[in-house]
Amino acid sequence: MYESDITQFIKQLKSEKPALEAEQRQGRSLLWDKQPIDMEERHRAQQSRVAQQPYVYQSE
């Protein structure tokens, strides 16, 4: 059965570094896996937000 060079490389890499997938999952969780949003807290934060004035960079 044919295996591409990339498939062979990935298999070799996984055999040399068995913890690779766990490290990838850990890195992914740092950037992408977030806690669920508390809608009440989000609403409270939006209500307490101060509206920004238009043309903030224009000097008078």
CHARMM internal coordinates of N, CA and C (Angstrom, degrees):
IC EDIT
DIST 1 N 1 CA 1.4422
DIST 1 CA 1 C 1.5328
ANGL 1 N 1 CA 1 C 108.86
DIST 1 C 2 N 1.3139
ANGL 1 CA 1 C 2 N 115.39
DIHE 1 N 1 CA 1 C 2 N 137.02
DIST 2 N 2 CA 1.4683
ANGL 1 C 2 N 2 CA 121.40
DIHE 1 CA 1 C 2 N 2 CA -177.58
DIST 2 CA 2 C 1.5265
ANGL 2 N 2 CA 2 C 111.23
DIHE 1 C 2 N 2 CA 2 C -77.37
DIST 2 C 3 N 1.3267
ANGL 2 CA 2 C 3 N 115.71
DIHE 2 N 2 CA 2 C 3 N 136.93
DIST 3 N 3 CA 1.4582
ANGL 2 C 3 N 3 CA 122.85
DIHE 2 CA 2 C 3 N 3 CA 172.57
DIST 3 CA 3 C 1.5181
ANGL 3 N 3 CA 3 C 107.72
DIHE 2 C 3 N 3 CA 3 C -128.82
DIST 3 C 4 N 1.3177
ANGL 3 CA 3 C 4 N 115.80
DIHE 3 N 3 CA 3 C 4 N 130.74
DIST 4 N 4 CA 1.4570
ANGL 3 C 4 N 4 CA 119.44
DIHE 3 CA 3 C 4 N 4 CA 179.89
DIST 4 CA 4 C 1.5300
ANGL 4 N 4 CA 4 C 110.18
DIHE 3 C 4 N 4 CA 4 C -68.92
DIST 4 C 5 N 1.3179
ANGL 4 CA 4 C 5 N 114.64
DIHE 4 N 4 CA 4 C 5 N 165.83
DIST 5 N 5 CA 1.4584
ANGL 4 C 5 N 5 CA 120.34
DIHE 4 CA 4 C 5 N 5 CA 178.49
DIST 5 CA 5 C 1.5244
ANGL 5 N 5 CA 5 C 110.76
DIHE 4 C 5 N 5 CA 5 C -61.56
DIST 5 C 6 N 1.3173
ANGL 5 CA 5 C 6 N 116.18
DIHE 5 N 5 CA 5 C 6 N -36.83
DIST 6 N 6 CA 1.4639
ANGL 5 C 6 N 6 CA 120.28
DIHE 5 CA 5 C 6 N 6 CA -179.10
DIST 6 CA 6 C 1.5249
ANGL 6 N 6 CA 6 C 110.78
DIHE 5 C 6 N 6 CA 6 C -66.91
DIST 6 C 7 N 1.3276
ANGL 6 CA 6 C 7 N 116.72
DIHE 6 N 6 CA 6 C 7 N -42.67
DIST 7 N 7 CA 1.4659
ANGL 6 C 7 N 7 CA 120.71
DIHE 6 CA 6 C 7 N 7 CA 178.46
DIST 7 CA 7 C 1.5266
ANGL 7 N 7 CA 7 C 110.13
DIHE 6 C 7 N 7 CA 7 C -62.54
DIST 7 C 8 N 1.3129
ANGL 7 CA 7 C 8 N 117.24
DIHE 7 N 7 CA 7 C 8 N -42.36
DIST 8 N 8 CA 1.4574
ANGL 7 C 8 N 8 CA 121.03
DIHE 7 CA 7 C 8 N 8 CA 178.12
DIST 8 CA 8 C 1.5305
ANGL 8 N 8 CA 8 C 110.74
DIHE 7 C 8 N 8 CA 8 C -63.48
DIST 8 C 9 N 1.3287
ANGL 8 CA 8 C 9 N 116.24
DIHE 8 N 8 CA 8 C 9 N -41.26
DIST 9 N 9 CA 1.4581
ANGL 8 C 9 N 9 CA 120.48
DIHE 8 CA 8 C 9 N 9 CA 178.96
DIST 9 CA 9 C 1.5276
ANGL 9 N 9 CA 9 C 110.89
DIHE 8 C 9 N 9 CA 9 C -62.27
DIST 9 C 10 N 1.3361
ANGL 9 CA 9 C 10 N 117.05
DIHE 9 N 9 CA 9 C 10 N -45.06
DIST 10 N 10 CA 1.4607
ANGL 9 C 10 N 10 CA 120.64
DIHE 9 CA 9 C 10 N 10 CA -178.70
DIST 10 CA 10 C 1.5289
ANGL 10 N 10 CA 10 C 110.59
DIHE 9 C 10 N 10 CA 10 C -64.76
DIST 10 C 11 N 1.3148
ANGL 10 CA 10 C 11 N 117.37
DIHE 10 N 10 CA 10 C 11 N -42.52
DIST 11 N 11 CA 1.4727
ANGL 10 C 11 N 11 CA 120.50
DIHE 10 CA 10 C 11 N 11 CA 177.87
DIST 11 CA 11 C 1.5265
ANGL 11 N 11 CA 11 C 110.71
DIHE 10 C 11 N 11 CA 11 C -61.73
DIST 11 C 12 N 1.3173
ANGL 11 CA 11 C 12 N 116.97
DIHE 11 N 11 CA 11 C 12 N -42.28
DIST 12 N 12 CA 1.4605
ANGL 11 C 12 N 12 CA 120.77
DIHE 11 CA 11 C 12 N 12 CA 179.46
DIST 12 CA 12 C 1.5317
ANGL 12 N 12 CA 12 C 110.15
DIHE 11 C 12 N 12 CA 12 C -65.86
DIST 12 C 13 N 1.3105
ANGL 12 CA 12 C 13 N 116.47
DIHE 12 N 12 CA 12 C 13 N -42.50
DIST 13 N 13 CA 1.4656
ANGL 12 C 13 N 13 CA 120.90
DIHE 12 CA 12 C 13 N 13 CA 179.75
DIST 13 CA 13 C 1.5228
ANGL 13 N 13 CA 13 C 111.04
DIHE 12 C 13 N 13 CA 13 C -62.22
DIST 13 C 14 N 1.3317
ANGL 13 CA 13 C 14 N 116.33
DIHE 13 N 13 CA 13 C 14 N -42.97
DIST 14 N 14 CA 1.4704
ANGL 13 C 14 N 14 CA 119.94
DIHE 13 CA 13 C 14 N 14 CA 178.99
DIST 14 CA 14 C 1.5175
ANGL 14 N 14 CA 14 C 112.04
DIHE 13 C 14 N 14 CA 14 C -67.01
DIST 14 C 15 N 1.3210
ANGL 14 CA 14 C 15 N 117.08
DIHE 14 N 14 CA 14 C 15 N -33.84
DIST 15 N 15 CA 1.4688
ANGL 14 C 15 N 15 CA 119.01
DIHE 14 CA 14 C 15 N 15 CA 178.75
DIST 15 CA 15 C 1.5346
ANGL 15 N 15 CA 15 C 111.00
DIHE 14 C 15 N 15 CA 15 C -72.65
DIST 15 C 16 N 1.3413
ANGL 15 CA 15 C 16 N 117.28
DIHE 15 N 15 CA 15 C 16 N -32.19
DIST 16 N 16 CA 1.4597
ANGL 15 C 16 N 16 CA 120.59
DIHE 15 CA 15 C 16 N 16 CA 178.81
DIST 16 CA 16 C 1.5290
ANGL 16 N 16 CA 16 C 112.05
DIHE 15 C 16 N 16 CA 16 C -78.27
DIST 16 C 17 N 1.3257
ANGL 16 CA 16 C 17 N 116.55
DIHE 16 N 16 CA 16 C 17 N -31.75
DIST 17 N 17 CA 1.4724
ANGL 16 C 17 N 17 CA 121.81
DIHE 16 CA 16 C 17 N 17 CA -178.46
DIST 17 CA 17 C 1.5264
ANGL 17 N 17 CA 17 C 108.94
DIHE 16 C 17 N 17 CA 17 C -126.66
DIST 17 C 18 N 1.3277
ANGL 17 CA 17 C 18 N 117.89
DIHE 17 N 17 CA 17 C 18 N 84.32
DIST 18 N 18 CA 1.4614
ANGL 17 C 18 N 18 CA 120.03
DIHE 17 CA 17 C 18 N 18 CA -177.41
DIST 18 CA 18 C 1.5346
ANGL 18 N 18 CA 18 C 113.90
DIHE 17 C 18 N 18 CA 18 C -64.22
DIST 18 C 19 N 1.3167
ANGL 18 CA 18 C 19 N 117.96
DIHE 18 N 18 CA 18 C 19 N -23.16
DIST 19 N 19 CA 1.4709
ANGL 18 C 19 N 19 CA 121.03
DIHE 18 CA 18 C 19 N 19 CA -178.33
DIST 19 CA 19 C 1.5258
ANGL 19 N 19 CA 19 C 112.02
DIHE 18 C 19 N 19 CA 19 C -89.01
DIST 19 C 20 N 1.3210
ANGL 19 CA 19 C 20 N 117.72
DIHE 19 N 19 CA 19 C 20 N 6.67
DIST 20 N 20 CA 1.4567
ANGL 19 C 20 N 20 CA 121.31
DIHE 19 CA 19 C 20 N 20 CA -175.25
DIST 20 CA 20 C 1.5318
ANGL 20 N 20 CA 20 C 112.43
DIHE 19 C 20 N 20 CA 20 C -59.53
DIST 20 C 21 N 1.3073
ANGL 20 CA 20 C 21 N 117.76
DIHE 20 N 20 CA 20 C 21 N -46.45
DIST 21 N 21 CA 1.4669
ANGL 20 C 21 N 21 CA 120.81
DIHE 20 CA 20 C 21 N 21 CA -178.39
DIST 21 CA 21 C 1.5283
ANGL 21 N 21 CA 21 C 111.28
DIHE 20 C 21 N 21 CA 21 C -64.17
DIST 21 C 22 N 1.3141
ANGL 21 CA 21 C 22 N 116.99
DIHE 21 N 21 CA 21 C 22 N -39.49
DIST 22 N 22 CA 1.4693
ANGL 21 C 22 N 22 CA 120.19
DIHE 21 CA 21 C 22 N 22 CA 178.30
DIST 22 CA 22 C 1.5273
ANGL 22 N 22 CA 22 C 110.17
DIHE 21 C 22 N 22 CA 22 C -64.67
DIST 22 C 23 N 1.3323
ANGL 22 CA 22 C 23 N 117.49
DIHE 22 N 22 CA 22 C 23 N -39.34
DIST 23 N 23 CA 1.4552
ANGL 22 C 23 N 23 CA 121.08
DIHE 22 CA 22 C 23 N 23 CA 177.75
DIST 23 CA 23 C 1.5250
ANGL 23 N 23 CA 23 C 111.07
DIHE 22 C 23 N 23 CA 23 C -65.76
DIST 23 C 24 N 1.3326
ANGL 23 CA 23 C 24 N 116.72
DIHE 23 N 23 CA 23 C 24 N -37.51
DIST 24 N 24 CA 1.4592
ANGL 23 C 24 N 24 CA 120.47
DIHE 23 CA 23 C 24 N 24 CA 177.83
DIST 24 CA 24 C 1.5277
ANGL 24 N 24 CA 24 C 110.71
DIHE 23 C 24 N 24 CA 24 C -65.38
DIST 24 C 25 N 1.3223
ANGL 24 CA 24 C 25 N 116.23
DIHE 24 N 24 CA 24 C 25 N -42.69
DIST 25 N 25 CA 1.4727
ANGL 24 C 25 N 25 CA 119.89
DIHE 24 CA 24 C 25 N 25 CA 178.13
DIST 25 CA 25 C 1.5184
ANGL 25 N 25 CA 25 C 111.25
DIHE 24 C 25 N 25 CA 25 C -63.04
DIST 25 C 26 N 1.3271
ANGL 25 CA 25 C 26 N 116.85
DIHE 25 N 25 CA 25 C 26 N -39.84
DIST 26 N 26 CA 1.4618
ANGL 25 C 26 N 26 CA 121.34
DIHE 25 CA 25 C 26 N 26 CA 179.13
DIST 26 CA 26 C 1.5310
ANGL 26 N 26 CA 26 C 110.37
DIHE 25 C 26 N 26 CA 26 C -64.66
DIST 26 C 27 N 1.3144
ANGL 26 CA 26 C 27 N 117.53
DIHE 26 N 26 CA 26 C 27 N -43.14
DIST 27 N 27 CA 1.4587
ANGL 26 C 27 N 27 CA 121.24
DIHE 26 CA 26 C 27 N 27 CA 178.30
DIST 27 CA 27 C 1.5219
ANGL 27 N 27 CA 27 C 111.60
DIHE 26 C 27 N 27 CA 27 C -65.22
DIST 27 C 28 N 1.3203
ANGL 27 CA 27 C 28 N 116.10
DIHE 27 N 27 CA 27 C 28 N -39.10
DIST 28 N 28 CA 1.4612
ANGL 27 C 28 N 28 CA 120.38
DIHE 27 CA 27 C 28 N 28 CA 178.20
DIST 28 CA 28 C 1.5220
ANGL 28 N 28 CA 28 C 110.37
DIHE 27 C 28 N 28 CA 28 C -64.22
DIST 28 C 29 N 1.3085
ANGL 28 CA 28 C 29 N 117.10
DIHE 28 N 28 CA 28 C 29 N -40.39
DIST 29 N 29 CA 1.4596
ANGL 28 C 29 N 29 CA 119.91
DIHE 28 CA 28 C 29 N 29 CA -178.09
DIST 29 CA 29 C 1.5230
ANGL 29 N 29 CA 29 C 111.93
DIHE 28 C 29 N 29 CA 29 C -66.45
DIST 29 C 30 N 1.3323
ANGL 29 CA 29 C 30 N 117.38
DIHE 29 N 29 CA 29 C 30 N -29.33
DIST 30 N 30 CA 1.4638
ANGL 29 C 30 N 30 CA 120.02
DIHE 29 CA 29 C 30 N 30 CA 177.99
DIST 30 CA 30 C 1.5216
ANGL 30 N 30 CA 30 C 111.99
DIHE 29 C 30 N 30 CA 30 C -64.69
DIST 30 C 31 N 1.3389
ANGL 30 CA 30 C 31 N 116.39
DIHE 30 N 30 CA 30 C 31 N -37.52
DIST 31 N 31 CA 1.4538
ANGL 30 C 31 N 31 CA 120.16
DIHE 30 CA 30 C 31 N 31 CA -173.84
DIST 31 CA 31 C 1.5200
ANGL 31 N 31 CA 31 C 114.26
DIHE 30 C 31 N 31 CA 31 C -99.23
DIST 31 C 32 N 1.3193
ANGL 31 CA 31 C 32 N 118.33
DIHE 31 N 31 CA 31 C 32 N -31.44
DIST 32 N 32 CA 1.4597
ANGL 31 C 32 N 32 CA 119.98
DIHE 31 CA 31 C 32 N 32 CA -168.19
DIST 32 CA 32 C 1.5111
ANGL 32 N 32 CA 32 C 115.46
DIHE 31 C 32 N 32 CA 32 C -115.71
DIST 32 C 33 N 1.3059
ANGL 32 CA 32 C 33 N 119.28
DIHE 32 N 32 CA 32 C 33 N -34.43
DIST 33 N 33 CA 1.4611
ANGL 32 C 33 N 33 CA 120.67
DIHE 32 CA 32 C 33 N 33 CA -176.04
DIST 33 CA 33 C 1.5272
ANGL 33 N 33 CA 33 C 109.19
DIHE 32 C 33 N 33 CA 33 C -82.75
DIST 33 C 34 N 1.3016
ANGL 33 CA 33 C 34 N 116.10
DIHE 33 N 33 CA 33 C 34 N 109.88
DIST 34 N 34 CA 1.4600
ANGL 33 C 34 N 34 CA 121.60
DIHE 33 CA 33 C 34 N 34 CA -176.72
DIST 34 CA 34 C 1.5284
ANGL 34 N 34 CA 34 C 109.44
DIHE 33 C 34 N 34 CA 34 C -114.98
DIST 34 C 35 N 1.3206
ANGL 34 CA 34 C 35 N 114.98
DIHE 34 N 34 CA 34 C 35 N 159.02
DIST 35 N 35 CA 1.4590
ANGL 34 C 35 N 35 CA 120.54
DIHE 34 CA 34 C 35 N 35 CA 176.58
DIST 35 CA 35 C 1.5249
ANGL 35 N 35 CA 35 C 109.29
DIHE 34 C 35 N 35 CA 35 C -69.65
DIST 35 C 36 N 1.3229
ANGL 35 CA 35 C 36 N 117.97
DIHE 35 N 35 CA 35 C 36 N 152.17
DIST 36 N 36 CA 1.4615
ANGL 35 C 36 N 36 CA 120.06
DIHE 35 CA 35 C 36 N 36 CA 177.52
DIST 36 CA 36 C 1.5344
ANGL 36 N 36 CA 36 C 110.76
DIHE 35 C 36 N 36 CA 36 C -60.83
DIST 36 C 37 N 1.3056
ANGL 36 CA 36 C 37 N 115.63
DIHE 36 N 36 CA 36 C 37 N 147.51
DIST 37 N 37 CA 1.4616
ANGL 36 C 37 N 37 CA 121.24
DIHE 36 CA 36 C 37 N 37 CA -178.54
DIST 37 CA 37 C 1.5206
ANGL 37 N 37 CA 37 C 109.66
DIHE 36 C 37 N 37 CA 37 C -79.72
DIST 37 C 38 N 1.3169
ANGL 37 CA 37 C 38 N 115.36
DIHE 37 N 37 CA 37 C 38 N 129.14
DIST 38 N 38 CA 1.4553
ANGL 37 C 38 N 38 CA 121.36
DIHE 37 CA 37 C 38 N 38 CA 174.30
DIST 38 CA 38 C 1.5291
ANGL 38 N 38 CA 38 C 106.46
DIHE 37 C 38 N 38 CA 38 C -83.40
DIST 38 C 39 N 1.3354
ANGL 38 CA 38 C 39 N 117.01
DIHE 38 N 38 CA 38 C 39 N 110.27
DIST 39 N 39 CA 1.4550
ANGL 38 C 39 N 39 CA 121.44
DIHE 38 CA 38 C 39 N 39 CA -173.78
DIST 39 CA 39 C 1.5307
ANGL 39 N 39 CA 39 C 112.37
DIHE 38 C 39 N 39 CA 39 C -64.64
DIST 39 C 40 N 1.3254
ANGL 39 CA 39 C 40 N 117.08
DIHE 39 N 39 CA 39 C 40 N -33.82
DIST 40 N 40 CA 1.4612
ANGL 39 C 40 N 40 CA 119.98
DIHE 39 CA 39 C 40 N 40 CA 178.77
DIST 40 CA 40 C 1.5366
ANGL 40 N 40 CA 40 C 110.54
DIHE 39 C 40 N 40 CA 40 C -66.78
DIST 40 C 41 N 1.3165
ANGL 40 CA 40 C 41 N 115.81
DIHE 40 N 40 CA 40 C 41 N -43.78
DIST 41 N 41 CA 1.4672
ANGL 40 C 41 N 41 CA 120.01
DIHE 40 CA 40 C 41 N 41 CA 178.83
DIST 41 CA 41 C 1.5268
ANGL 41 N 41 CA 41 C 110.68
DIHE 40 C 41 N 41 CA 41 C -65.41
DIST 41 C 42 N 1.3229
ANGL 41 CA 41 C 42 N 116.97
DIHE 41 N 41 CA 41 C 42 N -39.75
DIST 42 N 42 CA 1.4615
ANGL 41 C 42 N 42 CA 120.88
DIHE 41 CA 41 C 42 N 42 CA 178.80
DIST 42 CA 42 C 1.5311
ANGL 42 N 42 CA 42 C 110.49
DIHE 41 C 42 N 42 CA 42 C -63.63
DIST 42 C 43 N 1.3161
ANGL 42 CA 42 C 43 N 117.11
DIHE 42 N 42 CA 42 C 43 N -43.08
DIST 43 N 43 CA 1.4608
ANGL 42 C 43 N 43 CA 121.61
DIHE 42 CA 42 C 43 N 43 CA 178.77
DIST 43 CA 43 C 1.5349
ANGL 43 N 43 CA 43 C 110.18
DIHE 42 C 43 N 43 CA 43 C -61.99
DIST 43 C 44 N 1.3254
ANGL 43 CA 43 C 44 N 116.91
DIHE 43 N 43 CA 43 C 44 N -43.11
DIST 44 N 44 CA 1.4561
ANGL 43 C 44 N 44 CA 121.89
DIHE 43 CA 43 C 44 N 44 CA 179.49
DIST 44 CA 44 C 1.5406
ANGL 44 N 44 CA 44 C 110.56
DIHE 43 C 44 N 44 CA 44 C -62.98
DIST 44 C 45 N 1.3214
ANGL 44 CA 44 C 45 N 116.99
DIHE 44 N 44 CA 44 C 45 N -39.50
DIST 45 N 45 CA 1.4644
ANGL 44 C 45 N 45 CA 121.12
DIHE 44 CA 44 C 45 N 45 CA 179.27
DIST 45 CA 45 C 1.5245
ANGL 45 N 45 CA 45 C 110.55
DIHE 44 C 45 N 45 CA 45 C -67.45
DIST 45 C 46 N 1.3234
ANGL 45 CA 45 C 46 N 117.17
DIHE 45 N 45 CA 45 C 46 N -38.61
DIST 46 N 46 CA 1.4617
ANGL 45 C 46 N 46 CA 120.11
DIHE 45 CA 45 C 46 N 46 CA 178.53
DIST 46 CA 46 C 1.5211
ANGL 46 N 46 CA 46 C 111.13
DIHE 45 C 46 N 46 CA 46 C -67.76
DIST 46 C 47 N 1.3236
ANGL 46 CA 46 C 47 N 117.38
DIHE 46 N 46 CA 46 C 47 N -36.71
DIST 47 N 47 CA 1.4570
ANGL 46 C 47 N 47 CA 121.15
DIHE 46 CA 46 C 47 N 47 CA 179.82
DIST 47 CA 47 C 1.5291
ANGL 47 N 47 CA 47 C 111.51
DIHE 46 C 47 N 47 CA 47 C -69.51
DIST 47 C 48 N 1.3102
ANGL 47 CA 47 C 48 N 118.27
DIHE 47 N 47 CA 47 C 48 N -31.17
DIST 48 N 48 CA 1.4610
ANGL 47 C 48 N 48 CA 121.33
DIHE 47 CA 47 C 48 N 48 CA -177.02
DIST 48 CA 48 C 1.5268
ANGL 48 N 48 CA 48 C 112.75
DIHE 47 C 48 N 48 CA 48 C -88.75
DIST 48 C 49 N 1.3102
ANGL 48 CA 48 C 49 N 116.58
DIHE 48 N 48 CA 48 C 49 N -1.43
DIST 49 N 49 CA 1.4644
ANGL 48 C 49 N 49 CA 121.17
DIHE 48 CA 48 C 49 N 49 CA -178.87
DIST 49 CA 49 C 1.5256
ANGL 49 N 49 CA 49 C 110.69
DIHE 48 C 49 N 49 CA 49 C -72.83
DIST 49 C 50 N 1.3232
ANGL 49 CA 49 C 50 N 116.83
DIHE 49 N 49 CA 49 C 50 N 136.49
DIST 50 N 50 CA 1.4566
ANGL 49 C 50 N 50 CA 122.41
DIHE 49 CA 49 C 50 N 50 CA 178.98
DIST 50 CA 50 C 1.5244
ANGL 50 N 50 CA 50 C 108.18
DIHE 49 C 50 N 50 CA 50 C -89.36
DIST 50 C 51 N 1.3108
ANGL 50 CA 50 C 51 N 116.60
DIHE 50 N 50 CA 50 C 51 N 129.30
DIST 51 N 51 CA 1.4588
ANGL 50 C 51 N 51 CA 120.90
DIHE 50 CA 50 C 51 N 51 CA -179.14
DIST 51 CA 51 C 1.5226
ANGL 51 N 51 CA 51 C 110.36
DIHE 50 C 51 N 51 CA 51 C -67.47
DIST 51 C 52 N 1.3168
ANGL 51 CA 51 C 52 N 115.67
DIHE 51 N 51 CA 51 C 52 N 137.17
DIST 52 N 52 CA 1.4516
ANGL 51 C 52 N 52 CA 120.67
DIHE 51 CA 51 C 52 N 52 CA -179.43
DIST 52 CA 52 C 1.5355
ANGL 52 N 52 CA 52 C 108.78
DIHE 51 C 52 N 52 CA 52 C -84.73
DIST 52 C 53 N 1.3126
ANGL 52 CA 52 C 53 N 115.92
DIHE 52 N 52 CA 52 C 53 N 137.99
DIST 53 N 53 CA 1.4554
ANGL 52 C 53 N 53 CA 120.75
DIHE 52 CA 52 C 53 N 53 CA 178.85
DIST 53 CA 53 C 1.5269
ANGL 53 N 53 CA 53 C 109.71
DIHE 52 C 53 N 53 CA 53 C -72.88
DIST 53 C 54 N 1.3313
ANGL 53 CA 53 C 54 N 117.74
DIHE 53 N 53 CA 53 C 54 N 146.79
DIST 54 N 54 CA 1.4692
ANGL 53 C 54 N 54 CA 119.35
DIHE 53 CA 53 C 54 N 54 CA 178.01
DIST 54 CA 54 C 1.5275
ANGL 54 N 54 CA 54 C 110.78
DIHE 53 C 54 N 54 CA 54 C -68.41
DIST 54 C 55 N 1.2936
ANGL 54 CA 54 C 55 N 116.08
DIHE 54 N 54 CA 54 C 55 N 154.41
DIST 55 N 55 CA 1.4622
ANGL 54 C 55 N 55 CA 123.58
DIHE 54 CA 54 C 55 N 55 CA 177.78
DIST 55 CA 55 C 1.5297
ANGL 55 N 55 CA 55 C 111.46
DIHE 54 C 55 N 55 CA 55 C 56.71
DIST 55 C 56 N 1.2984
ANGL 55 CA 55 C 56 N 116.23
DIHE 55 N 55 CA 55 C 56 N 54.58
DIST 56 N 56 CA 1.4719
ANGL 55 C 56 N 56 CA 120.25
DIHE 55 CA 55 C 56 N 56 CA -176.63
DIST 56 CA 56 C 1.5320
ANGL 56 N 56 CA 56 C 112.78
DIHE 55 C 56 N 56 CA 56 C -65.83
DIST 56 C 57 N 1.3239
ANGL 56 CA 56 C 57 N 117.61
DIHE 56 N 56 CA 56 C 57 N -22.23
DIST 57 N 57 CA 1.4652
ANGL 56 C 57 N 57 CA 119.97
DIHE 56 CA 56 C 57 N 57 CA -176.99
DIST 57 CA 57 C 1.5241
ANGL 57 N 57 CA 57 C 112.50
DIHE 56 C 57 N 57 CA 57 C -96.20
DIST 57 C 58 N 1.3075
ANGL 57 CA 57 C 58 N 117.37
DIHE 57 N 57 CA 57 C 58 N -0.96
DIST 58 N 58 CA 1.4506
ANGL 57 C 58 N 58 CA 121.13
DIHE 57 CA 57 C 58 N 58 CA 179.94
DIST 58 CA 58 C 1.5207
ANGL 58 N 58 CA 58 C 109.53
DIHE 57 C 58 N 58 CA 58 C -86.96
DIST 58 C 59 N 1.3211
ANGL 58 CA 58 C 59 N 116.85
DIHE 58 N 58 CA 58 C 59 N 129.39
DIST 59 N 59 CA 1.4541
ANGL 58 C 59 N 59 CA 119.46
DIHE 58 CA 58 C 59 N 59 CA 177.56
DIST 59 CA 59 C 1.5187
ANGL 59 N 59 CA 59 C 108.81
DIHE 58 C 59 N 59 CA 59 C -94.18
DIST 59 C 60 N 1.3177
ANGL 59 CA 59 C 60 N 115.91
DIHE 59 N 59 CA 59 C 60 N 146.82
DIST 60 N 60 CA 1.4552
ANGL 59 C 60 N 60 CA 119.91
DIHE 59 CA 59 C 60 N 60 CA -177.59
DIST 60 CA 60 C 1.4920
ANGL 60 N 60 CA 60 C 111.59
DIHE 59 C 60 N 60 CA 60 C -94.77
END
COOR INIT
IC SEED 1 N 1 CA 1 C
IC BUILD
